[in-house]
Amino acid sequence: MLRPLAEKRGLDTWEKIVNFTKDEWFPSRLSFGKFKGRLYQEAREDAELWSWLRIPEKPGFRVRSALKAKISSAKQTP
């Protein structure tokens, strides 16, 4: 299962794999709240999900802000 993913990303040496694991990582699916189990990428087309992710910063909600930033940067990428 991991070999095809590594090959797809060009991770053909141990050094490349180690460097890849040093990057900041977020899960693809939300693990909490109203949209639990949904892919965060779906917020690009789902206004309700996007709005939910945009809740102002509160204690314990830093993950939402991080996901929102990641989605925003993806929206700007052609």
N, CA, C, O and CB atoms as a CASP TS submission, in Angstrom:
PFRMAT TS
TARGET T0000
AUTHOR 0000-0000-0000
METHOD Language model
MODEL 1
PARENT N/A
ATOM      1  N   MET     1       0.807  -1.186   0.000  1.00  0.00           N
ATOM      2  CA  MET     1       0.000   0.000   0.000  1.00  0.00           C
ATOM      3  C   MET     1       0.858   1.261   0.000  1.00  0.00           C
ATOM      4  O   MET     1       0.522   2.225  -0.688  1.00  0.00           O
ATOM      5  CB  MET     1      -0.923  -0.008   1.186  1.00  0.00           C
ATOM      6  N   LEU     2       1.931   1.279   0.735  1.00  0.00           N
ATOM      7  CA  LEU     2       2.762   2.474   0.801  1.00  0.00           C
ATOM      8  C   LEU     2       3.658   2.644  -0.419  1.00  0.00           C
ATOM      9  O   LEU     2       3.967   3.769  -0.812  1.00  0.00           O
ATOM     10  CB  LEU     2       3.605   2.435   2.040  1.00  0.00           C
ATOM     11  N   ARG     3       4.069   1.549  -1.010  1.00  0.00           N
ATOM     12  CA  ARG     3       4.975   1.644  -2.152  1.00  0.00           C
ATOM     13  C   ARG     3       4.378   2.462  -3.300  1.00  0.00           C
ATOM     14  O   ARG     3       5.064   3.347  -3.812  1.00  0.00           O
ATOM     15  CB  ARG     3       5.333   0.253  -2.646  1.00  0.00           C
ATOM     16  N   PRO     4       3.130   2.212  -3.733  1.00  0.00           N
ATOM     17  CA  PRO     4       2.574   3.033  -4.814  1.00  0.00           C
ATOM     18  C   PRO     4       2.483   4.513  -4.450  1.00  0.00           C
ATOM     19  O   PRO     4       2.696   5.373  -5.305  1.00  0.00           O
ATOM     20  CB  PRO     4       1.200   2.522  -5.189  1.00  0.00           C
ATOM     21  N   LEU     5       2.168   4.819  -3.193  1.00  0.00           N
ATOM     22  CA  LEU     5       2.100   6.217  -2.767  1.00  0.00           C
ATOM     23  C   LEU     5       3.473   6.872  -2.801  1.00  0.00           C
ATOM     24  O   LEU     5       3.615   8.013  -3.238  1.00  0.00           O
ATOM     25  CB  LEU     5       1.510   6.319  -1.362  1.00  0.00           C
ATOM     26  N   ALA     6       4.481   6.144  -2.337  1.00  0.00           N
ATOM     27  CA  ALA     6       5.847   6.679  -2.357  1.00  0.00           C
ATOM     28  C   ALA     6       6.325   6.883  -3.795  1.00  0.00           C
ATOM     29  O   ALA     6       6.935   7.906  -4.107  1.00  0.00           O
ATOM     30  CB  ALA     6       6.810   5.733  -1.606  1.00  0.00           C
ATOM     31  N   GLU     7       6.054   5.929  -4.656  1.00  0.00           N
ATOM     32  CA  GLU     7       6.461   6.055  -6.060  1.00  0.00           C
ATOM     33  C   GLU     7       5.758   7.233  -6.731  1.00  0.00           C
ATOM     34  O   GLU     7       6.369   7.957  -7.517  1.00  0.00           O
ATOM     35  CB  GLU     7       6.157   4.756  -6.825  1.00  0.00           C
ATOM     36  N   LYS     8       4.490   7.421  -6.423  1.00  0.00           N
ATOM     37  CA  LYS     8       3.732   8.528  -7.003  1.00  0.00           C
ATOM     38  C   LYS     8       4.346   9.875  -6.623  1.00  0.00           C
ATOM     39  O   LYS     8       4.316  10.817  -7.415  1.00  0.00           O
ATOM     40  CB  LYS     8       2.269   8.469  -6.547  1.00  0.00           C
ATOM     41  N   ARG     9       4.899   9.967  -5.425  1.00  0.00           N
ATOM     42  CA  ARG     9       5.500  11.209  -4.943  1.00  0.00           C
ATOM     43  C   ARG     9       6.997  11.289  -5.237  1.00  0.00           C
ATOM     44  O   ARG     9       7.655  12.251  -4.841  1.00  0.00           O
ATOM     45  CB  ARG     9       5.267  11.350  -3.456  1.00  0.00           C
ATOM     46  N   GLY    10       7.530  10.299  -5.916  1.00  0.00           N
ATOM     47  CA  GLY    10       8.947  10.306  -6.258  1.00  0.00           C
ATOM     48  C   GLY    10       9.855  10.035  -5.064  1.00  0.00           C
ATOM     49  O   GLY    10      11.014  10.450  -5.057  1.00  0.00           O
ATOM     50  N   LEU    11       9.341   9.347  -4.064  1.00  0.00           N
ATOM     51  CA  LEU    11      10.116   9.043  -2.865  1.00  0.00           C
ATOM     52  C   LEU    11      10.840   7.713  -3.070  1.00  0.00           C
ATOM     53  O   LEU    11      10.420   6.672  -2.566  1.00  0.00           O
ATOM     54  CB  LEU    11       9.199   8.990  -1.601  1.00  0.00           C
ATOM     55  N   ASP    12      11.928   7.775  -3.816  1.00  0.00           N
ATOM     56  CA  ASP    12      12.622   6.544  -4.192  1.00  0.00           C
ATOM     57  C   ASP    12      13.883   6.276  -3.378  1.00  0.00           C
ATOM     58  O   ASP    12      14.572   5.283  -3.615  1.00  0.00           O
ATOM     59  CB  ASP    12      12.978   6.595  -5.643  1.00  0.00           C
ATOM     60  N   THR    13      14.192   7.147  -2.424  1.00  0.00           N
ATOM     61  CA  THR    13      15.317   6.887  -1.520  1.00  0.00           C
ATOM     62  C   THR    13      14.847   7.111  -0.082  1.00  0.00           C
ATOM     63  O   THR    13      13.858   7.799   0.171  1.00  0.00           O
ATOM     64  CB  THR    13      16.547   7.808  -1.859  1.00  0.00           C
ATOM     65  N   TRP    14      15.583   6.512   0.843  1.00  0.00           N
ATOM     66  CA  TRP    14      15.236   6.683   2.255  1.00  0.00           C
ATOM     67  C   TRP    14      15.338   8.161   2.657  1.00  0.00           C
ATOM     68  O   TRP    14      14.522   8.655   3.435  1.00  0.00           O
ATOM     69  CB  TRP    14      16.160   5.815   3.148  1.00  0.00           C
ATOM     70  N   GLU    15      16.330   8.849   2.129  1.00  0.00           N
ATOM     71  CA  GLU    15      16.512  10.269   2.443  1.00  0.00           C
ATOM     72  C   GLU    15      15.284  11.088   2.021  1.00  0.00           C
ATOM     73  O   GLU    15      14.837  11.957   2.770  1.00  0.00           O
ATOM     74  CB  GLU    15      17.779  10.812   1.746  1.00  0.00           C
ATOM     75  N   LYS    16      14.742  10.821   0.841  1.00  0.00           N
ATOM     76  CA  LYS    16      13.550  11.530   0.369  1.00  0.00           C
ATOM     77  C   LYS    16      12.339  11.216   1.245  1.00  0.00           C
ATOM     78  O   LYS    16      11.514  12.090   1.514  1.00  0.00           O
ATOM     79  CB  LYS    16      13.253  11.160  -1.090  1.00  0.00           C
ATOM     80  N   ILE    17      12.239   9.975   1.681  1.00  0.00           N
ATOM     81  CA  ILE    17      11.124   9.586   2.555  1.00  0.00           C
ATOM     82  C   ILE    17      11.225  10.331   3.888  1.00  0.00           C
ATOM     83  O   ILE    17      10.231  10.865   4.381  1.00  0.00           O
ATOM     84  CB  ILE    17      11.118   8.045   2.792  1.00  0.00           C
ATOM     85  N   VAL    18      12.425  10.364   4.466  1.00  0.00           N
ATOM     86  CA  VAL    18      12.631  11.055   5.743  1.00  0.00           C
ATOM     87  C   VAL    18      12.314  12.541   5.592  1.00  0.00           C
ATOM     88  O   VAL    18      11.637  13.109   6.448  1.00  0.00           O
ATOM     89  CB  VAL    18      14.086  10.863   6.243  1.00  0.00           C
ATOM     90  N   ASN    19      12.784  13.177   4.531  1.00  0.00           N
ATOM     91  CA  ASN    19      12.501  14.597   4.311  1.00  0.00           C
ATOM     92  C   ASN    19      11.010  14.841   4.125  1.00  0.00           C
ATOM     93  O   ASN    19      10.480  15.845   4.600  1.00  0.00           O
ATOM     94  CB  ASN    19      13.270  15.112   3.094  1.00  0.00           C
ATOM     95  N   PHE    20      10.336  13.935   3.440  1.00  0.00           N
ATOM     96  CA  PHE    20       8.893  14.066   3.242  1.00  0.00           C
ATOM     97  C   PHE    20       8.155  14.037   4.578  1.00  0.00           C
ATOM     98  O   PHE    20       7.186  14.772   4.770  1.00  0.00           O
ATOM     99  CB  PHE    20       8.373  12.946   2.325  1.00  0.00           C
ATOM    100  N   THR    21       8.608  13.195   5.497  1.00  0.00           N
ATOM    101  CA  THR    21       7.927  13.083   6.789  1.00  0.00           C
ATOM    102  C   THR    21       8.143  14.301   7.680  1.00  0.00           C
ATOM    103  O   THR    21       7.430  14.472   8.669  1.00  0.00           O
ATOM    104  CB  THR    21       8.400  11.844   7.511  1.00  0.00           C
ATOM    105  N   LYS    22       9.100  15.138   7.353  1.00  0.00           N
ATOM    106  CA  LYS    22       9.361  16.348   8.139  1.00  0.00           C
ATOM    107  C   LYS    22       8.400  17.481   7.795  1.00  0.00           C
ATOM    108  O   LYS    22       8.272  18.436   8.562  1.00  0.00           O
ATOM    109  CB  LYS    22      10.792  16.811   7.922  1.00  0.00           C
ATOM    110  N   ASP    23       7.723  17.387   6.654  1.00  0.00           N
ATOM    111  CA  ASP    23       6.765  18.418   6.263  1.00  0.00           C
ATOM    112  C   ASP    23       5.587  18.429   7.221  1.00  0.00           C
ATOM    113  O   ASP    23       5.226  17.398   7.789  1.00  0.00           O
ATOM    114  CB  ASP    23       6.280  18.195   4.821  1.00  0.00           C
ATOM    115  N   GLU    24       4.981  19.622   7.398  1.00  0.00           N
ATOM    116  CA  GLU    24       3.786  19.725   8.219  1.00  0.00           C
ATOM    117  C   GLU    24       2.679  18.914   7.555  1.00  0.00           C
ATOM    118  O   GLU    24       2.529  18.945   6.333  1.00  0.00           O
ATOM    119  CB  GLU    24       3.356  21.214   8.411  1.00  0.00           C
ATOM    120  N   TRP    25       1.923  18.203   8.341  1.00  0.00           N
ATOM    121  CA  TRP    25       0.926  17.278   7.819  1.00  0.00           C
ATOM    122  C   TRP    25      -0.399  17.480   8.522  1.00  0.00           C
ATOM    123  O   TRP    25      -0.450  17.720   9.728  1.00  0.00           O
ATOM    124  CB  TRP    25       1.393  15.831   7.973  1.00  0.00           C
ATOM    125  N   PHE    26      -1.457  17.379   7.761  1.00  0.00           N
ATOM    126  CA  PHE    26      -2.809  17.425   8.301  1.00  0.00           C
ATOM    127  C   PHE    26      -3.584  16.250   7.741  1.00  0.00           C
ATOM    128  O   PHE    26      -3.375  15.873   6.587  1.00  0.00           O
ATOM    129  CB  PHE    26      -3.513  18.772   7.964  1.00  0.00           C
ATOM    130  N   PRO    27      -4.473  15.660   8.526  1.00  0.00           N
ATOM    131  CA  PRO    27      -5.300  14.574   7.990  1.00  0.00           C
ATOM    132  C   PRO    27      -6.230  15.106   6.902  1.00  0.00           C
ATOM    133  O   PRO    27      -6.569  16.289   6.898  1.00  0.00           O
ATOM    134  CB  PRO    27      -6.122  13.904   9.118  1.00  0.00           C
ATOM    135  N   SER    28      -6.637  14.248   5.994  1.00  0.00           N
ATOM    136  CA  SER    28      -7.532  14.647   4.899  1.00  0.00           C
ATOM    137  C   SER    28      -8.979  14.766   5.353  1.00  0.00           C
ATOM    138  O   SER    28      -9.749  15.549   4.797  1.00  0.00           O
ATOM    139  CB  SER    28      -7.439  13.650   3.758  1.00  0.00           C
ATOM    140  N   ARG    29      -9.337  14.000   6.347  1.00  0.00           N
ATOM    141  CA  ARG    29     -10.730  14.003   6.819  1.00  0.00           C
ATOM    142  C   ARG    29     -10.830  14.677   8.184  1.00  0.00           C
ATOM    143  O   ARG    29      -9.946  14.548   9.031  1.00  0.00           O
ATOM    144  CB  ARG    29     -11.285  12.559   6.897  1.00  0.00           C
ATOM    145  N   LEU    30     -11.916  15.389   8.366  1.00  0.00           N
ATOM    146  CA  LEU    30     -12.166  16.021   9.656  1.00  0.00           C
ATOM    147  C   LEU    30     -12.523  14.943  10.672  1.00  0.00           C
ATOM    148  O   LEU    30     -13.316  14.048  10.379  1.00  0.00           O
ATOM    149  CB  LEU    30     -13.300  17.082   9.551  1.00  0.00           C
ATOM    150  N   SER    31     -11.952  15.025  11.836  1.00  0.00           N
ATOM    151  CA  SER    31     -12.177  13.989  12.849  1.00  0.00           C
ATOM    152  C   SER    31     -13.050  14.481  13.998  1.00  0.00           C
ATOM    153  O   SER    31     -13.102  13.845  15.051  1.00  0.00           O
ATOM    154  CB  SER    31     -10.850  13.498  13.395  1.00  0.00           C
ATOM    155  N   PHE    32     -13.734  15.604  13.806  1.00  0.00           N
ATOM    156  CA  PHE    32     -14.527  16.181  14.882  1.00  0.00           C
ATOM    157  C   PHE    32     -15.630  17.050  14.294  1.00  0.00           C
ATOM    158  O   PHE    32     -15.598  17.417  13.120  1.00  0.00           O
ATOM    159  CB  PHE    32     -13.638  17.002  15.841  1.00  0.00           C
ATOM    160  N   GLY    33     -16.593  17.366  15.129  1.00  0.00           N
ATOM    161  CA  GLY    33     -17.600  18.366  14.793  1.00  0.00           C
ATOM    162  C   GLY    33     -18.677  17.914  13.821  1.00  0.00           C
ATOM    163  O   GLY    33     -18.804  16.733  13.499  1.00  0.00           O
ATOM    164  N   LYS    34     -19.436  18.880  13.372  1.00  0.00           N
ATOM    165  CA  LYS    34     -20.593  18.678  12.504  1.00  0.00           C
ATOM    166  C   LYS    34     -20.242  17.934  11.214  1.00  0.00           C
ATOM    167  O   LYS    34     -21.053  17.162  10.702  1.00  0.00           O
ATOM    168  CB  LYS    34     -21.216  20.013  12.166  1.00  0.00           C
ATOM    169  N   PHE    35     -19.051  18.161  10.696  1.00  0.00           N
ATOM    170  CA  PHE    35     -18.652  17.585   9.410  1.00  0.00           C
ATOM    171  C   PHE    35     -17.652  16.436   9.569  1.00  0.00           C
ATOM    172  O   PHE    35     -16.845  16.175   8.677  1.00  0.00           O
ATOM    173  CB  PHE    35     -18.051  18.667   8.525  1.00  0.00           C
ATOM    174  N   LYS    36     -17.716  15.764  10.701  1.00  0.00           N
ATOM    175  CA  LYS    36     -16.816  14.640  10.982  1.00  0.00           C
ATOM    176  C   LYS    36     -16.856  13.635   9.833  1.00  0.00           C
ATOM    177  O   LYS    36     -17.927  13.236   9.375  1.00  0.00           O
ATOM    178  CB  LYS    36     -17.199  13.950  12.317  1.00  0.00           C
ATOM    179  N   GLY    37     -15.662  13.233   9.377  1.00  0.00           N
ATOM    180  CA  GLY    37     -15.558  12.254   8.300  1.00  0.00           C
ATOM    181  C   GLY    37     -15.485  12.854   6.911  1.00  0.00           C
ATOM    182  O   GLY    37     -15.157  12.155   5.952  1.00  0.00           O
ATOM    183  N   ARG    38     -15.785  14.137   6.785  1.00  0.00           N
ATOM    184  CA  ARG    38     -15.747  14.793   5.467  1.00  0.00           C
ATOM    185  C   ARG    38     -14.318  15.183   5.116  1.00  0.00           C
ATOM    186  O   ARG    38     -13.514  15.483   5.999  1.00  0.00           O
ATOM    187  CB  ARG    38     -16.663  16.046   5.446  1.00  0.00           C
ATOM    188  N   LEU    39     -14.006  15.178   3.832  1.00  0.00           N
ATOM    189  CA  LEU    39     -12.718  15.661   3.354  1.00  0.00           C
ATOM    190  C   LEU    39     -12.709  17.178   3.450  1.00  0.00           C
ATOM    191  O   LEU    39     -13.653  17.834   3.010  1.00  0.00           O
ATOM    192  CB  LEU    39     -12.440  15.190   1.894  1.00  0.00           C
ATOM    193  N   TYR    40     -11.652  17.738   4.022  1.00  0.00           N
ATOM    194  CA  TYR    40     -11.625  19.190   4.157  1.00  0.00           C
ATOM    195  C   TYR    40     -11.567  19.881   2.791  1.00  0.00           C
ATOM    196  O   TYR    40     -11.986  21.032   2.668  1.00  0.00           O
ATOM    197  CB  TYR    40     -10.431  19.615   5.011  1.00  0.00           C
ATOM    198  N   GLN    41     -11.056  19.197   1.766  1.00  0.00           N
ATOM    199  CA  GLN    41     -10.981  19.774   0.434  1.00  0.00           C
ATOM    200  C   GLN    41     -12.366  20.077  -0.138  1.00  0.00           C
ATOM    201  O   GLN    41     -12.505  20.916  -1.028  1.00  0.00           O
ATOM    202  CB  GLN    41     -10.234  18.836  -0.492  1.00  0.00           C
ATOM    203  N   GLU    42     -13.385  19.394   0.375  1.00  0.00           N
ATOM    204  CA  GLU    42     -14.747  19.622  -0.103  1.00  0.00           C
ATOM    205  C   GLU    42     -15.237  21.033   0.215  1.00  0.00           C
ATOM    206  O   GLU    42     -16.229  21.486  -0.355  1.00  0.00           O
ATOM    207  CB  GLU    42     -15.692  18.600   0.507  1.00  0.00           C
ATOM    208  N   ALA    43     -14.554  21.725   1.115  1.00  0.00           N
ATOM    209  CA  ALA    43     -14.947  23.094   1.475  1.00  0.00           C
ATOM    210  C   ALA    43     -14.785  24.046   0.291  1.00  0.00           C
ATOM    211  O   ALA    43     -15.376  25.125   0.289  1.00  0.00           O
ATOM    212  CB  ALA    43     -14.113  23.594   2.668  1.00  0.00           C
ATOM    213  N   ARG    44     -14.001  23.670  -0.709  1.00  0.00           N
ATOM    214  CA  ARG    44     -13.857  24.518  -1.901  1.00  0.00           C
ATOM    215  C   ARG    44     -15.190  24.703  -2.610  1.00  0.00           C
ATOM    216  O   ARG    44     -15.452  25.765  -3.174  1.00  0.00           O
ATOM    217  CB  ARG    44     -12.832  23.915  -2.869  1.00  0.00           C
ATOM    218  N   GLU    45     -16.034  23.674  -2.585  1.00  0.00           N
ATOM    219  CA  GLU    45     -17.331  23.733  -3.262  1.00  0.00           C
ATOM    220  C   GLU    45     -18.520  23.769  -2.303  1.00  0.00           C
ATOM    221  O   GLU    45     -19.643  24.035  -2.733  1.00  0.00           O
ATOM    222  CB  GLU    45     -17.471  22.555  -4.179  1.00  0.00           C
ATOM    223  N   ASP    46     -18.299  23.508  -1.027  1.00  0.00           N
ATOM    224  CA  ASP    46     -19.382  23.446  -0.049  1.00  0.00           C
ATOM    225  C   ASP    46     -19.332  24.679   0.850  1.00  0.00           C
ATOM    226  O   ASP    46     -18.506  24.751   1.760  1.00  0.00           O
ATOM    227  CB  ASP    46     -19.289  22.149   0.795  1.00  0.00           C
ATOM    228  N   ALA    47     -20.207  25.639   0.601  1.00  0.00           N
ATOM    229  CA  ALA    47     -20.200  26.898   1.350  1.00  0.00           C
ATOM    230  C   ALA    47     -20.457  26.687   2.836  1.00  0.00           C
ATOM    231  O   ALA    47     -19.884  27.387   3.670  1.00  0.00           O
ATOM    232  CB  ALA    47     -21.240  27.844   0.785  1.00  0.00           C
ATOM    233  N   GLU    48     -21.315  25.727   3.171  1.00  0.00           N
ATOM    234  CA  GLU    48     -21.619  25.484   4.588  1.00  0.00           C
ATOM    235  C   GLU    48     -20.390  24.950   5.322  1.00  0.00           C
ATOM    236  O   GLU    48     -20.095  25.382   6.437  1.00  0.00           O
ATOM    237  CB  GLU    48     -22.792  24.491   4.727  1.00  0.00           C
ATOM    238  N   LEU    49     -19.683  24.021   4.706  1.00  0.00           N
ATOM    239  CA  LEU    49     -18.458  23.494   5.305  1.00  0.00           C
ATOM    240  C   LEU    49     -17.413  24.598   5.414  1.00  0.00           C
ATOM    241  O   LEU    49     -16.756  24.722   6.448  1.00  0.00           O
ATOM    242  CB  LEU    49     -17.908  22.311   4.477  1.00  0.00           C
ATOM    243  N   TRP    50     -17.249  25.398   4.368  1.00  0.00           N
ATOM    244  CA  TRP    50     -16.288  26.500   4.379  1.00  0.00           C
ATOM    245  C   TRP    50     -16.609  27.468   5.521  1.00  0.00           C
ATOM    246  O   TRP    50     -15.714  27.910   6.241  1.00  0.00           O
ATOM    247  CB  TRP    50     -16.294  27.243   3.020  1.00  0.00           C
ATOM    248  N   SER    51     -17.881  27.788   5.675  1.00  0.00           N
ATOM    249  CA  SER    51     -18.304  28.694   6.737  1.00  0.00           C
ATOM    250  C   SER    51     -17.993  28.103   8.108  1.00  0.00           C
ATOM    251  O   SER    51     -17.539  28.814   9.004  1.00  0.00           O
ATOM    252  CB  SER    51     -19.802  28.999   6.616  1.00  0.00           C
ATOM    253  N   TRP    52     -18.233  26.812   8.273  1.00  0.00           N
ATOM    254  CA  TRP    52     -17.964  26.151   9.543  1.00  0.00           C
ATOM    255  C   TRP    52     -16.474  26.195   9.878  1.00  0.00           C
ATOM    256  O   TRP    52     -16.103  26.393  11.035  1.00  0.00           O
ATOM    257  CB  TRP    52     -18.455  24.701   9.503  1.00  0.00           C
ATOM    258  N   LEU    53     -15.620  26.010   8.871  1.00  0.00           N
ATOM    259  CA  LEU    53     -14.178  26.069   9.088  1.00  0.00           C
ATOM    260  C   LEU    53     -13.711  27.479   9.428  1.00  0.00           C
ATOM    261  O   LEU    53     -12.642  27.655  10.013  1.00  0.00           O
ATOM    262  CB  LEU    53     -13.444  25.567   7.857  1.00  0.00           C
ATOM    263  N   ARG    54     -14.496  28.475   9.070  1.00  0.00           N
ATOM    264  CA  ARG    54     -14.107  29.869   9.270  1.00  0.00           C
ATOM    265  C   ARG    54     -14.492  30.415  10.635  1.00  0.00           C
ATOM    266  O   ARG    54     -14.441  31.628  10.838  1.00  0.00           O
ATOM    267  CB  ARG    54     -14.722  30.719   8.209  1.00  0.00           C
ATOM    268  N   ILE    55     -14.872  29.572  11.565  1.00  0.00           N
ATOM    269  CA  ILE    55     -15.215  30.021  12.917  1.00  0.00           C
ATOM    270  C   ILE    55     -14.009  30.759  13.501  1.00  0.00           C
ATOM    271  O   ILE    55     -12.881  30.279  13.386  1.00  0.00           O
ATOM    272  CB  ILE    55     -15.634  28.810  13.832  1.00  0.00           C
ATOM    273  N   PRO    56     -14.232  31.926  14.128  1.00  0.00           N
ATOM    274  CA  PRO    56     -13.112  32.684  14.706  1.00  0.00           C
ATOM    275  C   PRO    56     -12.301  31.836  15.674  1.00  0.00           C
ATOM    276  O   PRO    56     -12.809  30.895  16.284  1.00  0.00           O
ATOM    277  CB  PRO    56     -13.627  33.932  15.423  1.00  0.00           C
ATOM    278  N   GLU    57     -11.053  32.186  15.795  1.00  0.00           N
ATOM    279  CA  GLU    57     -10.136  31.433  16.650  1.00  0.00           C
ATOM    280  C   GLU    57     -10.646  31.378  18.088  1.00  0.00           C
ATOM    281  O   GLU    57     -10.927  32.409  18.700  1.00  0.00           O
ATOM    282  CB  GLU    57      -8.734  32.058  16.610  1.00  0.00           C
ATOM    283  N   LYS    58     -10.759  30.188  18.605  1.00  0.00           N
ATOM    284  CA  LYS    58     -11.164  29.961  19.986  1.00  0.00           C
ATOM    285  C   LYS    58     -10.234  28.889  20.553  1.00  0.00           C
ATOM    286  O   LYS    58      -9.648  28.122  19.789  1.00  0.00           O
ATOM    287  CB  LYS    58     -12.686  29.530  20.089  1.00  0.00           C
ATOM    288  N   PRO    59     -10.088  28.822  21.868  1.00  0.00           N
ATOM    289  CA  PRO    59      -9.255  27.751  22.427  1.00  0.00           C
ATOM    290  C   PRO    59      -9.748  26.388  21.941  1.00  0.00           C
ATOM    291  O   PRO    59     -10.943  26.096  21.990  1.00  0.00           O
ATOM    292  CB  PRO    59      -9.262  27.803  23.976  1.00  0.00           C
ATOM    293  N   GLY    60      -8.824  25.569  21.475  1.00  0.00           N
ATOM    294  CA  GLY    60      -9.180  24.233  21.021  1.00  0.00           C
ATOM    295  C   GLY    60      -9.586  24.159  19.557  1.00  0.00           C
ATOM    296  O   GLY    60      -9.873  23.072  19.055  1.00  0.00           O
ATOM    297  N   PHE    61      -9.616  25.295  18.860  1.00  0.00           N
ATOM    298  CA  PHE    61     -10.054  25.294  17.464  1.00  0.00           C
ATOM    299  C   PHE    61      -8.934  25.694  16.510  1.00  0.00           C
ATOM    300  O   PHE    61      -9.209  26.157  15.403  1.00  0.00           O
ATOM    301  CB  PHE    61     -11.233  26.231  17.288  1.00  0.00           C
ATOM    302  N   ARG    62      -7.696  25.526  16.912  1.00  0.00           N
ATOM    303  CA  ARG    62      -6.566  25.884  16.056  1.00  0.00           C
ATOM    304  C   ARG    62      -6.516  25.025  14.802  1.00  0.00           C
ATOM    305  O   ARG    62      -6.052  25.485  13.758  1.00  0.00           O
ATOM    306  CB  ARG    62      -5.260  25.751  16.824  1.00  0.00           C
ATOM    307  N   VAL    63      -6.980  23.799  14.884  1.00  0.00           N
ATOM    308  CA  VAL    63      -6.968  22.905  13.726  1.00  0.00           C
ATOM    309  C   VAL    63      -7.811  23.489  12.608  1.00  0.00           C
ATOM    310  O   VAL    63      -7.408  23.455  11.446  1.00  0.00           O
ATOM    311  CB  VAL    63      -7.482  21.503  14.108  1.00  0.00           C
ATOM    312  N   ARG    64      -8.979  24.024  12.945  1.00  0.00           N
ATOM    313  CA  ARG    64      -9.832  24.612  11.925  1.00  0.00           C
ATOM    314  C   ARG    64      -9.113  25.731  11.190  1.00  0.00           C
ATOM    315  O   ARG    64      -9.188  25.811   9.963  1.00  0.00           O
ATOM    316  CB  ARG    64     -11.118  25.133  12.546  1.00  0.00           C
ATOM    317  N   SER    65      -8.418  26.594  11.918  1.00  0.00           N
ATOM    318  CA  SER    65      -7.707  27.700  11.291  1.00  0.00           C
ATOM    319  C   SER    65      -6.612  27.190  10.365  1.00  0.00           C
ATOM    320  O   SER    65      -6.409  27.730   9.277  1.00  0.00           O
ATOM    321  CB  SER    65      -7.112  28.620  12.354  1.00  0.00           C
ATOM    322  N   ALA    66      -5.913  26.158  10.795  1.00  0.00           N
ATOM    323  CA  ALA    66      -4.852  25.589   9.967  1.00  0.00           C
ATOM    324  C   ALA    66      -5.432  24.989   8.689  1.00  0.00           C
ATOM    325  O   ALA    66      -4.870  25.165   7.608  1.00  0.00           O
ATOM    326  CB  ALA    66      -4.070  24.520  10.750  1.00  0.00           C
ATOM    327  N   LEU    67      -6.549  24.284   8.810  1.00  0.00           N
ATOM    328  CA  LEU    67      -7.186  23.711   7.624  1.00  0.00           C
ATOM    329  C   LEU    67      -7.695  24.813   6.706  1.00  0.00           C
ATOM    330  O   LEU    67      -7.571  24.717   5.485  1.00  0.00           O
ATOM    331  CB  LEU    67      -8.341  22.779   8.026  1.00  0.00           C
ATOM    332  N   LYS    68      -8.272  25.865   7.298  1.00  0.00           N
ATOM    333  CA  LYS    68      -8.776  26.978   6.505  1.00  0.00           C
ATOM    334  C   LYS    68      -7.638  27.600   5.705  1.00  0.00           C
ATOM    335  O   LYS    68      -7.814  27.913   4.527  1.00  0.00           O
ATOM    336  CB  LYS    68      -9.447  28.035   7.409  1.00  0.00           C
ATOM    337  N   ALA    69      -6.494  27.782   6.314  1.00  0.00           N
ATOM    338  CA  ALA    69      -5.336  28.358   5.618  1.00  0.00           C
ATOM    339  C   ALA    69      -4.884  27.459   4.481  1.00  0.00           C
ATOM    340  O   ALA    69      -4.543  27.940   3.401  1.00  0.00           O
ATOM    341  CB  ALA    69      -4.177  28.586   6.595  1.00  0.00           C
ATOM    342  N   LYS    70      -4.882  26.160   4.723  1.00  0.00           N
ATOM    343  CA  LYS    70      -4.473  25.216   3.683  1.00  0.00           C
ATOM    344  C   LYS    70      -5.452  25.239   2.506  1.00  0.00           C
ATOM    345  O   LYS    70      -5.033  25.197   1.350  1.00  0.00           O
ATOM    346  CB  LYS    70      -4.373  23.795   4.261  1.00  0.00           C
ATOM    347  N   ILE    71      -6.735  25.305   2.796  1.00  0.00           N
ATOM    348  CA  ILE    71      -7.749  25.359   1.736  1.00  0.00           C
ATOM    349  C   ILE    71      -7.629  26.672   0.975  1.00  0.00           C
ATOM    350  O   ILE    71      -7.712  26.682  -0.253  1.00  0.00           O
ATOM    351  CB  ILE    71      -9.177  25.204   2.323  1.00  0.00           C
ATOM    352  N   SER    72      -7.434  27.785   1.689  1.00  0.00           N
ATOM    353  CA  SER    72      -7.311  29.085   1.039  1.00  0.00           C
ATOM    354  C   SER    72      -6.138  29.093   0.076  1.00  0.00           C
ATOM    355  O   SER    72      -6.249  29.606  -1.037  1.00  0.00           O
ATOM    356  CB  SER    72      -7.148  30.195   2.079  1.00  0.00           C
ATOM    357  N   SER    73      -5.015  28.528   0.496  1.00  0.00           N
ATOM    358  CA  SER    73      -3.851  28.509  -0.391  1.00  0.00           C
ATOM    359  C   SER    73      -4.118  27.615  -1.593  1.00  0.00           C
ATOM    360  O   SER    73      -3.644  27.904  -2.692  1.00  0.00           O
ATOM    361  CB  SER    73      -2.596  28.029   0.366  1.00  0.00           C
ATOM    362  N   ALA    74      -4.863  26.541  -1.404  1.00  0.00           N
ATOM    363  CA  ALA    74      -5.197  25.647  -2.527  1.00  0.00           C
ATOM    364  C   ALA    74      -6.154  26.345  -3.504  1.00  0.00           C
ATOM    365  O   ALA    74      -6.078  26.115  -4.711  1.00  0.00           O
ATOM    366  CB  ALA    74      -5.834  24.325  -2.001  1.00  0.00           C
ATOM    367  N   LYS    75      -7.044  27.185  -2.995  1.00  0.00           N
ATOM    368  CA  LYS    75      -7.978  27.917  -3.857  1.00  0.00           C
ATOM    369  C   LYS    75      -7.226  28.880  -4.765  1.00  0.00           C
ATOM    370  O   LYS    75      -7.646  29.129  -5.895  1.00  0.00           O
ATOM    371  CB  LYS    75      -9.011  28.683  -3.011  1.00  0.00           C
ATOM    372  N   GLN    76      -6.105  29.427  -4.270  1.00  0.00           N
ATOM    373  CA  GLN    76      -5.347  30.404  -5.032  1.00  0.00           C
ATOM    374  C   GLN    76      -4.414  29.757  -6.035  1.00  0.00           C
ATOM    375  O   GLN    76      -3.920  30.427  -6.942  1.00  0.00           O
ATOM    376  CB  GLN    76      -4.563  31.280  -4.106  1.00  0.00           C
ATOM    377  N   THR    77      -4.167  28.476  -5.889  1.00  0.00           N
ATOM    378  CA  THR    77      -3.283  27.755  -6.808  1.00  0.00           C
ATOM    379  C   THR    77      -4.066  27.385  -8.067  1.00  0.00           C
ATOM    380  O   THR    77      -5.129  26.769  -7.977  1.00  0.00           O
ATOM    381  CB  THR    77      -2.688  26.477  -6.130  1.00  0.00           C
ATOM    382  N   PRO    78      -3.547  27.758  -9.243  1.00  0.00           N
ATOM    383  CA  PRO    78      -4.279  27.435 -10.488  1.00  0.00           C
ATOM    384  C   PRO    78      -4.395  25.963 -10.746  1.00  0.00           C
ATOM    385  O   PRO    78      -4.982  25.556 -11.749  1.00  0.00           O
ATOM    386  CB  PRO    78      -3.613  28.074 -11.662  1.00  0.00           C
TER
END
